[in-house]
Amino acid sequence: MRVVIAGAGLAGLSCAKYLADQGYKPILYEARDVLGGKVAAWKDEDGDWYETGLHIFFGAYPNMLSLFRELNIEDRLQWKSHSMIFNQPNEPGTYSRFDFPDLPAPINGVAAIINNNDMLTWKEKILFGIGLLPAMLRGQNYVEKCDDKSWSDWLKMHNIPERVNDEVFIAMSKALNFINPEEISSTVLLTALNRFLQEKSGSKMAFLDGPPPERLCQPIVDYIKSKGGEVHLSSPLKKINLNEDSTVKNFAIKKDENQAEIVADAYVSALPVDLFKGLIPKRWKGINAFSKLEGLNGVPVINIHLWFDRKLTDIDHLLFSRSPLLSVYADMSITCKGYEDPDRSMLELVFAPAKNWIKKTDQEIIDATMNELTKLFPSHFLGDHPAKLRKYKVVKTPRSVYKAVPGCQELRPNQESPINNFFLAGDYTMQKYLASMEGAVLSGKLCAQAIMNKAEKLQNKND
Ligand SMILES: Cc1cc2nc3c(=O)[nH]c(=O)nc-3n(C[C@H](O)[C@H](O)[C@H](O)COP(=O)(O)OP(=O)(O)OC[C@H]3O[C@@H](n4cnc5c(N)ncnc54)[C@H](O)[C@@H]3O)c2cc1C
């Protein structure tokens, strides 16, 4: 059975992989000349890689981890110590750590919080612990119901001191969805906290050992091809053509200067939600599953790469900057084997929230970033012999993952659409891991499953 998939991000690749596993023939069309979508990366003129985003893999990513196992590339994940490390803006150049001991969950998480005395007082820790109990005890159903509140409102309702928000959750909220706690749905934070506190290695982090298109996406493509599937780059979906009964007749795909009408038994959009919205056929616009997508909108984010003339840190981990302009960052010359440099640092930083910055010039963004870094590390950038920025790269994504504000959960569509031969994959579709790499991989798997469940019906129709 032939399945045509548009979009070779992690969702489209995962969908094709799991279809190929079951003997289906997936044919994947990607608009760009690079695999991976939001994990895409490119080489600059010196051969250095720059990426759409700094990407972290978590222990709480079961579907992503089994994908690595199935592809036999598990050794490409570089696991770090089980810790969360925060900059201390009030004591420049210093860090505060939450170290998770080798104990069962949630004891390891509780111990990590109890043992950190730099950021929260005892009273704040106790009030936070009590406030979190309903989420831990009442599970995911409760967490889903909290989608009507922002994280700031949820904290207030549970009498959790404002300082807990300022010290810990501004950084976490920006790391999870590139927005602040007043905007983000409490479902996002509670989902992450539940995974982190209920699974022993849930918050353990890994970096990929090199650029995602080469080290993760290409092995998926090789696997798909080895099973008879096809993957075509530079081949955008231009139009979804319909039959009289409003099912899909074909996908119009542009290749070079030509347009081909590709016919299959089933059709999948693995496009980001913003781009899919622009391709929804007129006749589908009144259908609730499609019209409600209007409420899902990509959030802007900027990924920055700074190459310095010397080593600035010796930390082999992700860092939460706690700067108002920046989110997480890492010294990739240490954390990532493929970008290793024993003498000079390459900092990769996520700049968020980026709403007021996305239209500014690269130079303005770099100046603001260097200003923030000077506040965090005055000893490196002030004085007689300051560190020199050798070069930089700014990657802007004006519409990245959907902005997870309150009320979004009920707008997220299922992988099986109301159209009989049309399916959706993508991190924005309904699955329990929100907008993440894990969410994208799971959505692809669920989409493949939905197609398989309907296979008999789909094939009969085309006989
Ligand atoms: C800066 C940044 C940092 C991030 N950090 C993390 C992290 O640390 N951990 C984590 O888990 N997640 C992180 N994410 C989120 C993660 O990258 C995404 O959730 C995930 O990669 C989305 O995958 P997707 O396949 O759903 O969508 P996409 O990756 O957007 O893939 C969609 C694909 O469709 C293609 N396409 C578009 N239009 C067409 C068309 N007309 N025809 C054919 N193809 C088309 C696109 O080119 C793209 O390849 C981060 C994202 C960003 C931007």
The ligand as a MOL file (V3000), in Angstrom:
LIG
                    3D

  0  0  0     0  0            999 V3000
M  V30 BEGIN CTAB
M  V30 COUNTS 53 58 0 0 0
M  V30 BEGIN ATOM
M  V30 1 C 15.1090 26.6020 18.7990 0
M  V30 2 C 14.4290 25.2810 19.0510 0
M  V30 3 C 14.8700 24.4910 20.1230 0
M  V30 4 C 14.2200 23.2900 20.4040 0
M  V30 5 N 14.6690 22.5160 21.4350 0
M  V30 6 C 14.1020 21.3230 21.6750 0
M  V30 7 C 14.6350 20.4530 22.6630 0
M  V30 8 O 15.6280 20.7770 23.3160 0
M  V30 9 N 14.0310 19.2540 22.8640 0
M  V30 10 C 12.9220 18.8600 22.1510 0
M  V30 11 O 12.4260 17.7530 22.3610 0
M  V30 12 N 12.3920 19.6600 21.1770 0
M  V30 13 C 12.9600 20.8740 20.9400 0
M  V30 14 N 12.4570 21.6820 19.9410 0
M  V30 15 C 11.2020 21.2850 19.2750 0
M  V30 16 C 11.4180 20.2500 18.1740 0
M  V30 17 O 12.4430 20.6620 17.3040 0
M  V30 18 C 10.1150 20.0980 17.3690 0
M  V30 19 O 9.0450 19.8590 18.2470 0
M  V30 20 C 10.1580 18.9650 16.3450 0
M  V30 21 O 11.4010 18.8890 15.6850 0
M  V30 22 C 9.0290 19.1740 15.3290 0
M  V30 23 O 9.0210 18.1510 14.3740 0
M  V30 24 P 7.8510 18.0660 13.2850 0
M  V30 25 O 8.2170 16.9730 12.3590 0
M  V30 26 O 6.5380 18.0040 13.9840 0
M  V30 27 O 7.8560 19.4790 12.5260 0
M  V30 28 P 9.0080 20.1380 11.6190 0
M  V30 29 O 10.3290 19.8220 12.1890 0
M  V30 30 O 8.6290 21.5660 11.4650 0
M  V30 31 O 8.8960 19.3880 10.2110 0
M  V30 32 C 8.0010 19.7770 9.2210 0
M  V30 33 C 8.6730 19.5740 7.8570 0
M  V30 34 O 7.7390 19.9070 6.8220 0
M  V30 35 C 8.4710 20.5650 5.8050 0
M  V30 36 N 7.5290 21.3030 4.9460 0
M  V30 37 C 6.9580 22.5110 5.1520 0
M  V30 38 N 6.1480 22.8330 4.1410 0
M  V30 39 C 6.2050 21.8110 3.2580 0
M  V30 40 C 5.5690 21.5380 2.0110 0
M  V30 41 N 4.7040 22.3990 1.4580 0
M  V30 42 N 5.8450 20.3550 1.3850 0
M  V30 43 C 6.7250 19.4570 1.9230 0
M  V30 44 N 7.3510 19.6830 3.0970 0
M  V30 45 C 7.0750 20.8280 3.7610 0
M  V30 46 C 9.4310 21.4510 6.5670 0
M  V30 47 O 10.4830 21.9190 5.7430 0
M  V30 48 C 9.8890 20.4810 7.6530 0
M  V30 49 O 10.9840 19.7130 7.2280 0
M  V30 50 C 13.1000 22.8780 19.6180 0
M  V30 51 C 12.6910 23.6640 18.5310 0
M  V30 52 C 13.3470 24.8430 18.2310 0
M  V30 53 C 12.9010 25.6620 17.0580 0
M  V30 END ATOM
M  V30 BEGIN BOND
M  V30 1 1 1 2
M  V30 2 1 2 3
M  V30 3 2 2 52
M  V30 4 2 3 4
M  V30 5 1 4 5
M  V30 6 1 4 50
M  V30 7 2 5 6
M  V30 8 1 6 7
M  V30 9 1 6 13
M  V30 10 2 7 8
M  V30 11 1 7 9
M  V30 12 1 9 10
M  V30 13 2 10 11
M  V30 14 1 10 12
M  V30 15 2 12 13
M  V30 16 1 13 14
M  V30 17 1 14 15
M  V30 18 1 14 50
M  V30 19 1 15 16
M  V30 20 1 16 17
M  V30 21 1 16 18
M  V30 22 1 18 19
M  V30 23 1 18 20
M  V30 24 1 20 21
M  V30 25 1 20 22
M  V30 26 1 22 23
M  V30 27 1 23 24
M  V30 28 2 24 25
M  V30 29 1 24 26
M  V30 30 1 24 27
M  V30 31 1 27 28
M  V30 32 2 28 29
M  V30 33 1 28 30
M  V30 34 1 28 31
M  V30 35 1 31 32
M  V30 36 1 32 33
M  V30 37 1 33 34
M  V30 38 1 33 48
M  V30 39 1 34 35
M  V30 40 1 35 36
M  V30 41 1 35 46
M  V30 42 1 36 37
M  V30 43 1 36 45
M  V30 44 2 37 38
M  V30 45 1 38 39
M  V30 46 1 39 40
M  V30 47 2 39 45
M  V30 48 1 40 41
M  V30 49 2 40 42
M  V30 50 1 42 43
M  V30 51 2 43 44
M  V30 52 1 44 45
M  V30 53 1 46 47
M  V30 54 1 46 48
M  V30 55 1 48 49
M  V30 56 2 50 51
M  V30 57 1 51 52
M  V30 58 1 52 53
M  V30 END BOND
M  V30 END CTAB
M  END
